[in-house]
Amino acid sequence: MLLTPATQKQQVQLDWKTETESGNSHFEIEHSTDASSFTYVGAVAGAGNAIQEQRYDFLHETPANGTNYYRLRQVDLDGTETLSEVREVTISAPDQLSVFPNPTTDELSVKGFAGGPVRVLDLQGRTVLSQSIPEFGSLRVEALPAGIYLLQAGTKTLRWVKR
């Protein structure tokens, strides 16, 4: 099973495959935040009987911030169940906005922001720079005079220093 954090949307994509299947009813996707207590989060129908490779996927839309654990419960038509190995993925909290380096001289990198419009304000509240950046983007700030500034990204505001 392959897990991919889609951090921009705070979701986890699970992908897996089988080489062959015999009497496979379905897969139940189970989730945990402590690797011991798992809860059902969804199911995907199996192919029943197949002699060629089958590919499956499931999108977990509401993982927890931090480490998430997943396993598959494969259920046969006769009720027999088999558990997969546990896999883990870490989701960073979307509200943990940070900028670096701070202080900076020419470029300010933004972490923990899904991308979109940002504004740089001086301490009088005037917008001195406004642009849209991608996730994990950065701003060119070499044209700004030395001083203390505020970065507004989404609903968050951070203070930073230009040298």
Buried (B, 14 or more C-beta within 10 A) or exposed (E): BEBEBBBEEBBBBBEBEBEEBEEBBBBBBBBBBEEEEBEEBBBBEBBBEBEEEBEBEBBBEEBEBEBBBBBBBBBBEEEEEEEBEBBEBEBEEBEEBEBEEBEBEBEBBBBBBBBEEBBBBBEEEEEBBEEEBEEBBBBEBEEBEEEEBBBBBBEBEBEBBBE
